[in-house]
Amino acid sequence: MREVDLRSDTVTRPTAKMREVMAKAKVGDDVYREDPTVNKLEEKAAQALGKEAALFVPSGTMGNLLAVMTHTQPGDEIILGENSHIFCYEVGGLAKLAGVQAKTLADSSGIFSPKAMQEAIRDDNIHYPRTGLICVENTHNRAGGVAVSKVKLDDICNLAIKNNLPVHLDGARLFNAAAELEIDVKSLVKNVDSVMFCISKGLAAPVGSLLVGSKEFIMQARKNRKMLGGGMRQAGMLAAAGLVALEEMTNRIDDDHNLANKFAKLVKGLDSEMIRVRNVNTNFVILEVTDDIKGLITQLADRGVKISQFGPGLLRAVIHKDISNEDINYVVNQLVDVEGKFNE
């Protein structure tokens, strides 16, 4: 039986090239800054995004937490979307570990409005916490993989500059955003102060993310990483795969987006009353299900298709480098079969 995993692009497996370079990687103690492969990855990541420096971290969640910790002081308030990954899916680390509170704004379209942001910035009042940071996300996960335009990002950044506030970008799928917007990633993030991007999602490396920003910011983030237990010692084997991700995998992101559009088109062509396409953005396809969604997920799993619930009556299919045209055709056929079972 064919197996097709559409739950997330986190399930991507490293390429043969990645496995080869991991085995041969030169390593050292990264906490001492002596791992040459980690150093090379950090230099390449900083150059790719047009920033001064970068830091290799085990996960995107740690990268975002380090950004919050480094930009702020305990007791600050940060402004971010009510549907943002940092707020919804990072276990409350911003409160427990960074010691900041969240002011959330509506971001169902992928980003909040500059007007709402300006209204949320605290006045200088003895009773108020200090606004310390603005956080945005691109692509936006809970908005369904929406790529936020440079214009909208820059509107937020320009307002932040006027208010003397830093902006951190959760760019877990940043290269998906750049591909969708047909813009150079360096240009897209030019005006944000720090960026986290993952190499373990669509770029297919087995582990890791990069946090980029100014030299001073990264120096402090490196110390905070050590405090959180993120010093990885001989991490060059992992960084080697990350170098392949940046050198070879960023240029194939469009393939995933094209396949996502093909999948959406095929599902629409079924003219199903049970399963309909809500939207398709970047490598995300969001499906509306009018019947027993948990039963549908179980039925698909029995046929080798793994897919995630994305909210009441919604499924999320994430396309990645391990999904082929044949896989998509297989999934569509299984959807037809399952719907037939429900209608018996």
LUMPA-563424 format. One line per 8 residues: number of its first residue (from 1); their letters; for each residue z, y, x of N, C-alpha, C. Coordinates in steps of 0.2 Angstrom, whole numbers, plus 5000, padded with zeros to 4 digits. Example, Ala and Ser with C-alpha at 12.3 -4.5 7.8 and 13.67 -1.06 7.14 Angstrom:
1 = as = 5039/4972/5066/5039/4978/5062/5039/4984/5066 ~ 5035/4989/5064/5036/4995/5068/5039/5000/5064 $
This chain:
1 = mrevdlrs = 5000/4994/5004/5000/5000/5000/5000/5006/5004 ~ 4996/5011/5003/4995/5017/5006/5002/5021/5005 ~ 5004/5025/5011/5010/5029/5010/5008/5036/5011 ~ 5010/5041/5007/5008/5048/5007/5014/5052/5006 ~ 5016/5056/5011/5022/5059/5010/5021/5067/5010 ~ 5022/5069/5003/5020/5076/5002/5026/5080/5001 ~ 5032/5078/5003/5038/5081/5002/5039/5088/5006 ~ 5037/5088/5012/5037/5094/5016/5033/5093/5022 $
9 = dtvtrpta = 5031/5098/5026/5028/5097/5032/5033/5096/5038 ~ 5040/5096/5036/5045/5093/5041/5044/5086/5043 ~ 5040/5082/5039/5039/5075/5040/5033/5074/5045 ~ 5030/5079/5048/5025/5078/5052/5027/5074/5059 ~ 5023/5070/5061/5024/5066/5067/5021/5069/5073 ~ 5024/5069/5079/5021/5072/5085/5014/5068/5087 ~ 5010/5072/5089/5003/5069/5091/5004/5065/5097 ~ 4998/5061/5099/4998/5057/5105/4999/5061/5111 $
17 = kmrevmak = 4996/5067/5111/4996/5072/5117/5004/5074/5118 ~ 5007/5075/5112/5014/5077/5113/5018/5072/5116 ~ 5017/5066/5113/5021/5060/5116/5020/5059/5124 ~ 5014/5060/5126/5012/5059/5133/5015/5065/5137 ~ 5015/5071/5135/5018/5076/5139/5025/5076/5139 ~ 5028/5074/5134/5035/5073/5133/5038/5068/5139 ~ 5034/5063/5140/5036/5058/5144/5036/5060/5152 ~ 5031/5065/5153/5030/5068/5160/5033/5074/5161 $
25 = akvgddvy = 5036/5077/5156/5039/5084/5157/5044/5085/5163 ~ 5043/5091/5166/5048/5093/5171/5054/5096/5168 ~ 5060/5094/5170/5066/5096/5166/5071/5099/5171 ~ 5076/5102/5168/5081/5105/5172/5087/5106/5167 ~ 5092/5110/5169/5097/5112/5165/5096/5118/5161 ~ 5094/5118/5155/5092/5124/5152/5098/5129/5151 ~ 5104/5127/5150/5109/5132/5150/5110/5136/5156 ~ 5108/5133/5162/5108/5137/5168/5101/5140/5169 $
33 = redptvnk = 5096/5140/5164/5090/5143/5164/5085/5139/5169 ~ 5087/5133/5171/5083/5129/5176/5078/5124/5173 ~ 5077/5124/5167/5072/5119/5164/5065/5123/5164 ~ 5061/5121/5169/5054/5125/5169/5050/5124/5163 ~ 5050/5119/5159/5046/5118/5153/5049/5122/5148 ~ 5055/5122/5147/5058/5127/5142/5056/5134/5143 ~ 5057/5136/5150/5056/5143/5152/5048/5145/5150 ~ 5044/5140/5151/5037/5141/5150/5036/5142/5142 $
41 = leekaaqa = 5039/5137/5138/5038/5138/5131/5041/5145/5128 ~ 5046/5147/5131/5049/5153/5129/5044/5159/5131 ~ 5042/5159/5137/5037/5164/5139/5031/5164/5134 ~ 5028/5158/5133/5022/5158/5129/5023/5160/5122 ~ 5029/5158/5119/5031/5160/5112/5032/5168/5112 ~ 5035/5171/5117/5036/5178/5117/5029/5182/5117 ~ 5025/5179/5121/5018/5182/5122/5014/5181/5116 ~ 5014/5176/5113/5010/5174/5107/5012/5179/5101 $
49 = lgkeaalf = 5018/5181/5101/5021/5186/5095/5021/5193/5098 ~ 5020/5194/5104/5020/5201/5106/5027/5204/5107 ~ 5032/5200/5109/5038/5202/5110/5040/5201/5117 ~ 5046/5203/5119/5048/5203/5126/5051/5196/5128 ~ 5054/5193/5124/5058/5187/5126/5058/5182/5120 ~ 5060/5176/5122/5061/5171/5116/5066/5166/5118 ~ 5069/5162/5113/5074/5157/5114/5073/5151/5111 ~ 5073/5145/5114/5071/5139/5111/5078/5136/5108 $
57 = vpsgtmgn = 5078/5135/5101/5083/5133/5098/5082/5126/5094 ~ 5087/5122/5092/5086/5116/5089/5083/5116/5082 ~ 5084/5121/5078/5082/5121/5071/5080/5129/5069 ~ 5077/5129/5064/5075/5136/5061/5082/5139/5058 ~ 5086/5135/5055/5092/5137/5052/5097/5140/5058 ~ 5097/5137/5064/5101/5140/5069/5097/5146/5072 ~ 5091/5146/5072/5087/5153/5074/5089/5158/5069 ~ 5089/5157/5063/5090/5163/5058/5098/5165/5059 $
65 = llavmtht = 5102/5160/5059/5109/5161/5060/5111/5166/5066 ~ 5107/5164/5072/5108/5168/5078/5106/5175/5077 ~ 5100/5176/5073/5097/5182/5072/5103/5186/5068 ~ 5105/5184/5063/5110/5187/5059/5117/5189/5063 ~ 5119/5184/5067/5125/5185/5072/5124/5190/5077 ~ 5118/5191/5079/5116/5195/5085/5115/5202/5083 ~ 5112/5203/5077/5110/5209/5074/5116/5213/5071 ~ 5121/5209/5069/5126/5212/5065/5133/5211/5068 $
73 = qpgdeiil = 5138/5214/5064/5145/5213/5066/5149/5210/5060 ~ 5154/5206/5061/5157/5203/5055/5160/5208/5051 ~ 5159/5207/5044/5161/5212/5039/5155/5216/5037 ~ 5149/5216/5040/5143/5219/5038/5140/5216/5032 ~ 5136/5219/5029/5132/5217/5023/5124/5217/5025 ~ 5121/5211/5024/5114/5211/5025/5110/5210/5019 ~ 5104/5213/5019/5100/5213/5013/5094/5208/5014 ~ 5093/5204/5009/5088/5199/5009/5087/5196/5002 $
81 = genshifc = 5082/5192/5001/5079/5190/4995/5084/5185/4991 ~ 5084/5185/4985/5089/5181/4981/5086/5173/4981 ~ 5080/5173/4983/5077/5166/4984/5075/5164/4991 ~ 5078/5168/4996/5076/5167/5003/5079/5161/5005 ~ 5076/5158/5010/5079/5152/5013/5086/5153/5016 ~ 5087/5159/5020/5093/5160/5023/5099/5160/5018 ~ 5097/5163/5012/5102/5163/5007/5103/5157/5003 ~ 5098/5153/5001/5098/5147/4997/5100/5141/5001 $
89 = yevgglak = 5097/5140/5007/5097/5133/5010/5100/5133/5017 ~ 5104/5138/5019/5107/5137/5025/5115/5137/5025 ~ 5117/5134/5020/5124/5131/5019/5129/5137/5020 ~ 5127/5143/5018/5132/5148/5018/5134/5151/5025 ~ 5130/5149/5030/5132/5150/5037/5132/5158/5039 ~ 5128/5162/5035/5129/5169/5036/5136/5172/5034 ~ 5139/5168/5029/5146/5170/5028/5151/5167/5032 ~ 5151/5161/5033/5156/5157/5037/5156/5158/5044 $
97 = lagvqakt = 5150/5158/5047/5149/5159/5054/5147/5166/5057 ~ 5143/5169/5053/5141/5176/5055/5146/5181/5053 ~ 5150/5179/5047/5155/5184/5044/5152/5190/5041 ~ 5146/5189/5038/5143/5194/5034/5142/5192/5027 ~ 5142/5197/5022/5140/5196/5016/5133/5198/5014 ~ 5131/5195/5008/5124/5196/5007/5123/5200/5001 ~ 5118/5205/5001/5116/5209/4995/5109/5206/4994 ~ 5108/5203/4988/5102/5199/4987/5097/5204/4982 $
105 = ladssgif = 5091/5203/4983/5086/5207/4979/5081/5202/4976 ~ 5078/5204/4971/5073/5200/4967/5067/5199/4972 ~ 5065/5193/4973/5059/5192/4978/5055/5186/4976 ~ 5054/5186/4969/5050/5180/4966/5043/5180/4968 ~ 5040/5186/4970/5033/5187/4972/5033/5186/4980 ~ 5038/5185/4983/5038/5183/4991/5042/5189/4995 ~ 5043/5195/4992/5046/5200/4995/5049/5205/4990 ~ 5055/5208/4992/5057/5213/4987/5054/5220/4988 $
113 = spkamqea = 5055/5224/4984/5052/5231/4984/5055/5235/4989 ~ 5052/5240/4992/5055/5245/4996/5060/5249/4992 ~ 5058/5251/4986/5063/5255/4982/5069/5251/4981 ~ 5069/5244/4979/5075/5241/4978/5079/5240/4985 ~ 5076/5240/4990/5079/5239/4997/5083/5246/4998 ~ 5079/5252/4997/5082/5258/4998/5089/5259/4994 ~ 5088/5257/4988/5094/5257/4983/5100/5253/4985 ~ 5098/5248/4989/5103/5243/4991/5107/5245/4998 $
121 = irddnihy = 5104/5249/5001/5107/5251/5008/5113/5255/5006 ~ 5119/5253/5009/5125/5257/5008/5126/5264/5011 ~ 5129/5268/5007/5130/5275/5009/5136/5274/5014 ~ 5137/5279/5018/5143/5279/5023/5149/5281/5019 ~ 5153/5276/5017/5158/5277/5012/5164/5272/5015 ~ 5170/5275/5015/5176/5271/5018/5177/5264/5014 ~ 5174/5264/5008/5175/5258/5003/5170/5253/5004 ~ 5164/5254/5007/5159/5250/5008/5158/5246/5014 $
129 = prtglicv = 5155/5240/5014/5153/5237/5020/5147/5241/5023 ~ 5146/5240/5030/5140/5243/5033/5134/5239/5032 ~ 5129/5242/5030/5122/5238/5030/5120/5237/5037 ~ 5119/5231/5039/5118/5229/5046/5111/5226/5047 ~ 5108/5224/5042/5101/5220/5044/5097/5219/5037 ~ 5091/5219/5038/5086/5217/5033/5083/5211/5035 ~ 5083/5206/5030/5079/5199/5032/5074/5198/5027 ~ 5068/5196/5029/5062/5195/5025/5060/5188/5027 $
137 = enthnrag = 5055/5185/5023/5053/5178/5024/5045/5178/5024 ~ 5042/5174/5028/5034/5173/5028/5032/5167/5031 ~ 5029/5162/5028/5028/5162/5021/5034/5161/5017 ~ 5034/5163/5011/5040/5162/5007/5041/5155/5003 ~ 5046/5152/5005/5046/5145/5002/5047/5144/4995 ~ 5052/5147/4992/5053/5147/4985/5048/5150/4981 ~ 5045/5155/4983/5039/5158/4980/5033/5154/4979 ~ 5034/5148/4983/5028/5143/4982/5023/5144/4988 $
145 = gvavskvk = 5026/5146/4994/5022/5146/5000/5018/5152/5001 ~ 5020/5158/4997/5016/5164/4997/5016/5167/5004 ~ 5010/5169/5006/5010/5173/5013/5010/5180/5011 ~ 5015/5184/5014/5017/5191/5013/5012/5195/5017 ~ 5009/5200/5014/5004/5204/5018/5007/5208/5023 ~ 5003/5210/5028/5006/5215/5033/5008/5221/5030 ~ 5004/5224/5025/5006/5230/5022/5012/5230/5019 ~ 5014/5224/5016/5021/5224/5012/5026/5223/5017 $
153 = lddicnla = 5025/5219/5023/5030/5219/5028/5031/5226/5031 ~ 5026/5229/5033/5026/5235/5036/5030/5241/5032 ~ 5029/5240/5025/5032/5245/5021/5040/5244/5022 ~ 5042/5238/5022/5049/5236/5023/5051/5239/5030 ~ 5047/5237/5035/5049/5239/5042/5050/5247/5043 ~ 5045/5250/5040/5045/5258/5040/5051/5261/5037 ~ 5053/5258/5031/5059/5260/5028/5065/5259/5032 ~ 5065/5253/5035/5071/5251/5039/5072/5255/5045 $
161 = iknnlpvh = 5066/5257/5048/5066/5262/5054/5069/5269/5052 ~ 5067/5271/5046/5070/5277/5043/5078/5277/5042 ~ 5080/5271/5041/5087/5270/5040/5091/5267/5046 ~ 5087/5267/5051/5090/5264/5058/5093/5257/5057 ~ 5089/5253/5054/5091/5246/5052/5086/5241/5056 ~ 5089/5236/5059/5084/5231/5061/5081/5226/5056 ~ 5076/5223/5057/5072/5218/5052/5071/5212/5056 ~ 5074/5206/5053/5073/5200/5055/5068/5196/5050 $
169 = ldgarlfn = 5063/5193/5053/5058/5189/5049/5060/5181/5050 ~ 5061/5178/5045/5061/5171/5044/5054/5168/5044 ~ 5051/5167/5049/5044/5165/5049/5043/5157/5051 ~ 5047/5153/5047/5047/5146/5048/5040/5143/5048 ~ 5036/5146/5043/5029/5144/5043/5024/5150/5044 ~ 5026/5154/5049/5023/5160/5051/5015/5159/5052 ~ 5014/5154/5056/5006/5153/5057/5002/5151/5051 ~ 5006/5148/5046/5002/5147/5040/5001/5154/5037 $
177 = aaaeleid = 5006/5159/5037/5005/5165/5034/4999/5169/5038 ~ 4999/5169/5044/4994/5172/5048/4987/5169/5047 ~ 4986/5162/5046/4980/5159/5044/4978/5161/5037 ~ 4982/5161/5033/4980/5163/5026/4978/5170/5025 ~ 4981/5175/5029/4980/5182/5029/4974/5184/5033 ~ 4972/5179/5037/4966/5180/5042/4968/5186/5047 ~ 4974/5185/5050/4976/5191/5054/4980/5188/5060 ~ 4979/5191/5066/4983/5188/5072/4990/5189/5071 $
185 = vkslvknv = 4994/5183/5073/5001/5183/5072/5004/5189/5075 ~ 5002/5191/5081/5005/5196/5085/5005/5203/5080 ~ 4999/5204/5077/4999/5210/5073/5003/5209/5067 ~ 5004/5204/5064/5008/5203/5058/5015/5204/5059 ~ 5018/5203/5065/5025/5203/5066/5026/5209/5070 ~ 5021/5214/5072/5022/5219/5076/5028/5223/5075 ~ 5030/5225/5069/5035/5230/5067/5042/5227/5065 ~ 5043/5220/5066/5049/5217/5065/5053/5217/5071 $
193 = dsvmfcis = 5059/5217/5071/5063/5217/5077/5064/5210/5080 ~ 5065/5205/5076/5066/5198/5078/5062/5193/5073 ~ 5060/5188/5076/5056/5183/5072/5059/5176/5074 ~ 5060/5172/5069/5061/5164/5070/5055/5161/5067 ~ 5052/5156/5071/5046/5152/5069/5048/5145/5071 ~ 5046/5140/5067/5047/5133/5068/5041/5130/5071 ~ 5042/5125/5076/5036/5121/5079/5037/5114/5076 ~ 5041/5113/5072/5042/5106/5069/5040/5105/5062 $
201 = kglaapvg = 5036/5110/5059/5033/5109/5053/5026/5108/5053 ~ 5022/5113/5051/5015/5112/5052/5012/5111/5059 ~ 5016/5113/5064/5014/5113/5071/5015/5106/5074 ~ 5019/5102/5070/5020/5095/5071/5024/5093/5077 ~ 5027/5098/5081/5032/5096/5086/5038/5092/5083 ~ 5041/5087/5087/5047/5083/5084/5053/5087/5082 ~ 5054/5092/5086/5061/5096/5086/5060/5103/5088 ~ 5063/5108/5084/5064/5115/5087/5060/5121/5084 $
209 = sllvgske = 5063/5126/5086/5061/5133/5083/5061/5138/5089 ~ 5058/5143/5088/5059/5149/5093/5061/5155/5090 ~ 5066/5158/5093/5068/5165/5091/5066/5170/5096 ~ 5062/5175/5093/5059/5180/5098/5061/5187/5096 ~ 5062/5191/5101/5064/5198/5100/5064/5202/5107 ~ 5068/5207/5108/5068/5211/5114/5072/5207/5119 ~ 5072/5209/5125/5076/5205/5130/5083/5206/5129 ~ 5086/5211/5127/5093/5212/5126/5095/5208/5120 $
217 = fimqarkn = 5091/5208/5115/5093/5204/5109/5093/5197/5111 ~ 5088/5194/5114/5088/5187/5116/5094/5185/5121 ~ 5095/5190/5125/5101/5188/5130/5107/5187/5126 ~ 5109/5191/5121/5115/5190/5117/5114/5184/5112 ~ 5108/5183/5110/5107/5177/5106/5108/5171/5110 ~ 5106/5171/5116/5107/5165/5120/5115/5163/5121 ~ 5119/5168/5122/5126/5167/5122/5129/5165/5115 ~ 5126/5168/5110/5128/5165/5103/5126/5158/5102 $
225 = rkmlgggm = 5120/5156/5105/5118/5149/5104/5123/5144/5108 ~ 5125/5146/5114/5130/5142/5117/5136/5141/5113 ~ 5138/5147/5110/5144/5147/5106/5144/5142/5100 ~ 5138/5141/5097/5137/5137/5092/5135/5130/5094 ~ 5135/5128/5100/5134/5122/5103/5126/5120/5104 ~ 5122/5125/5104/5115/5124/5105/5112/5124/5112 ~ 5117/5124/5117/5114/5123/5123/5112/5115/5124 ~ 5105/5115/5125/5102/5108/5125/5101/5105/5132 $
233 = rqagmlaa = 5103/5108/5137/5102/5105/5144/5095/5103/5145 ~ 5094/5097/5147/5087/5095/5149/5082/5094/5143 ~ 5081/5100/5140/5077/5100/5134/5069/5101/5135 ~ 5067/5100/5141/5060/5101/5143/5056/5096/5140 ~ 5059/5090/5138/5055/5085/5135/5053/5087/5128 ~ 5057/5091/5125/5056/5093/5118/5051/5100/5118 ~ 5053/5104/5123/5049/5110/5124/5041/5108/5126 ~ 5040/5103/5129/5033/5101/5131/5029/5099/5125 $
241 = aglvalee = 5032/5096/5120/5029/5095/5114/5028/5102/5110 ~ 5032/5107/5111/5031/5113/5108/5026/5117/5111 ~ 5025/5116/5118/5019/5119/5121/5012/5117/5118 ~ 5012/5110/5117/5006/5108/5114/5005/5110/5107 ~ 5011/5111/5103/5010/5114/5096/5007/5121/5096 ~ 5009/5125/5101/5007/5132/5102/5000/5132/5104 ~ 4998/5128/5109/4991/5128/5112/4986/5124/5107 ~ 4988/5119/5104/4983/5115/5100/4983/5115/5092 $
249 = mtnriddd = 4989/5116/5090/4990/5115/5083/4990/5121/5078 ~ 4990/5127/5081/4990/5133/5077/4983/5134/5075 ~ 4978/5132/5078/4971/5133/5076/4968/5128/5071 ~ 4973/5123/5069/4970/5119/5064/4974/5120/5057 ~ 4978/5125/5056/4982/5126/5050/4977/5127/5044 ~ 4971/5130/5045/4967/5131/5040/4965/5124/5037 ~ 4965/5119/5040/4963/5113/5038/4968/5111/5032 ~ 4974/5112/5033/4979/5110/5028/4978/5115/5022 $
257 = hnlankfa = 4977/5121/5023/4976/5125/5017/4970/5123/5013 ~ 4964/5121/5017/4958/5119/5013/4960/5113/5009 ~ 4964/5108/5012/4965/5102/5009/4970/5103/5003 ~ 4974/5108/5003/4979/5110/4998/4974/5113/4992 ~ 4969/5117/4993/4965/5119/4988/4961/5114/4985 ~ 4959/5109/4989/4955/5103/4986/4959/5099/4982 ~ 4966/5098/4984/4970/5094/4979/4971/5098/4973 ~ 4972/5104/4973/4973/5108/4967/4967/5108/4962 $
265 = klvkglds = 4961/5108/4965/4955/5108/4962/4954/5101/4958 ~ 4956/5096/4962/4956/5089/4959/4961/5088/4953 ~ 4967/5090/4954/4972/5090/4949/4969/5094/4943 ~ 4967/5100/4944/4964/5104/4938/4959/5100/4934 ~ 4955/5097/4938/4949/5093/4935/4951/5087/4931 ~ 4957/5085/4932/4960/5079/4927/4961/5082/4920 ~ 4961/5088/4919/4962/5091/4913/4968/5087/4909 ~ 4973/5086/4913/4979/5083/4911/4984/5087/4906 $
273 = emirvrnv = 4987/5084/4901/4992/5087/4897/4999/5087/4900 ~ 5000/5082/4905/5006/5081/4908/5007/5084/4914 ~ 5002/5085/4918/5002/5088/4925/4997/5093/4926 ~ 5000/5099/4927/4995/5105/4928/4997/5108/4935 ~ 4992/5112/4937/4993/5116/4943/4996/5123/4941 ~ 5002/5124/4944/5004/5131/4943/5001/5136/4948 ~ 5002/5134/4954/4998/5139/4959/4997/5135/4966 ~ 4993/5138/4970/4992/5135/4977/4992/5141/4981 $
281 = ntnfvile = 4996/5140/4986/4997/5145/4992/4998/5142/4998 ~ 4994/5144/5003/4994/5141/5010/4994/5134/5009 ~ 4999/5130/5012/4999/5123/5011/5003/5120/5006 ~ 5005/5124/5001/5009/5122/4995/5005/5122/4989 ~ 5006/5116/4985/5003/5116/4979/5009/5114/4974 ~ 5010/5119/4969/5015/5118/4964/5013/5116/4958 ~ 5015/5110/4955/5013/5107/4949/5018/5108/4944 ~ 5016/5109/4937/5020/5109/4932/5019/5102/4928 $
289 = vtddikgl = 5025/5099/4926/5026/5093/4923/5029/5094/4916 ~ 5026/5091/4911/5028/5092/4904/5032/5086/4902 ~ 5032/5081/4905/5036/5075/4903/5042/5074/4908 ~ 5044/5068/4908/5050/5066/4912/5048/5066/4920 ~ 5050/5072/4923/5048/5073/4930/5052/5068/4934 ~ 5058/5066/4933/5061/5061/4938/5058/5055/4937 ~ 5056/5053/4931/5052/5047/4930/5046/5047/4934 ~ 5042/5052/4934/5036/5053/4937/5037/5052/4945 $
297 = itqladrg = 5042/5055/4947/5043/5055/4954/5045/5048/4956 ~ 5048/5044/4952/5050/5037/4954/5044/5033/4953 ~ 5040/5034/4948/5033/5030/4947/5029/5031/4953 ~ 5028/5038/4956/5024/5039/4961/5027/5036/4968 ~ 5033/5036/4969/5037/5033/4974/5035/5025/4975 ~ 5035/5022/4969/5033/5015/4968/5026/5014/4971 ~ 5022/5019/4971/5015/5018/4973/5014/5021/4980 ~ 5019/5023/4983/5019/5025/4990/5018/5033/4991 $
305 = vkisqfgp = 5019/5036/4985/5018/5044/4986/5025/5047/4985 ~ 5027/5050/4990/5033/5054/4990/5032/5061/4989 ~ 5035/5064/4984/5034/5071/4982/5041/5074/4979 ~ 5042/5080/4980/5049/5083/4979/5049/5088/4972 ~ 5054/5087/4969/5055/5092/4963/5057/5099/4966 ~ 5054/5104/4963/5054/5111/4965/5058/5115/4960 ~ 5061/5112/4955/5064/5116/4950/5063/5113/4944 ~ 5065/5115/4938/5064/5112/4931/5057/5112/4930 $
313 = gllravih = 5055/5106/4929/5048/5104/4927/5043/5106/4932 ~ 5045/5106/4939/5040/5108/4944/5041/5103/4950 ~ 5035/5101/4953/5034/5097/4959/5031/5102/4964 ~ 5033/5100/4970/5030/5104/4976/5026/5098/4980 ~ 5020/5099/4982/5016/5095/4986/5015/5099/4992 ~ 5017/5097/4998/5016/5101/5004/5011/5097/5009 ~ 5005/5100/5010/5000/5097/5014/5001/5099/5022 ~ 5000/5094/5026/5001/5094/5033/4996/5090/5037 $
321 = kdisnedi = 4997/5090/5043/4992/5087/5048/4991/5079/5047 ~ 4997/5076/5044/4996/5069/5043/4994/5067/5036 ~ 4991/5072/5032/4988/5070/5026/4980/5071/5026 ~ 4977/5066/5024/4970/5066/5025/4966/5067/5018 ~ 4960/5068/5018/4956/5068/5012/4957/5061/5008 ~ 4957/5056/5011/4958/5049/5008/4965/5049/5004 ~ 4970/5052/5008/4977/5052/5005/4977/5056/4998 ~ 4973/5062/4999/4973/5066/4993/4970/5063/4987 $
329 = nyvvnqlv = 4964/5059/4988/4961/5055/4983/4965/5050/4980 ~ 4969/5047/4985/4973/5042/4982/4979/5044/4978 ~ 4982/5050/4980/4987/5053/4976/4984/5055/4969 ~ 4978/5058/4968/4976/5060/4962/4975/5053/4958 ~ 4972/5048/4961/4971/5042/4957/4978/5039/4954 ~ 4983/5040/4958/4990/5038/4956/4993/5042/4950 ~ 4991/5049/4951/4993/5053/4945/4990/5051/4939 ~ 4984/5049/4939/4980/5047/4933/4983/5040/4930 $
337 = dvegkfne = 4985/5036/4935/4988/5029/4933/4995/5030/4930 ~ 4999/5035/4933/5005/5036/4931/5005/5039/4924 ~ 5001/5044/4923/5000/5047/4916/4998/5042/4911 ~ 4994/5037/4913/4992/5032/4908/4998/5028/4906 ~ 5002/5026/4911/5008/5022/4909/5013/5026/4905 ~ 5014/5033/4906/5018/5037/4901/5015/5037/4894 ~ 5008/5037/4894/5005/5037/4887/5005/5031/4883 ~ 5007/5025/4886/5006/5019/4883/5011/5018/4877 $
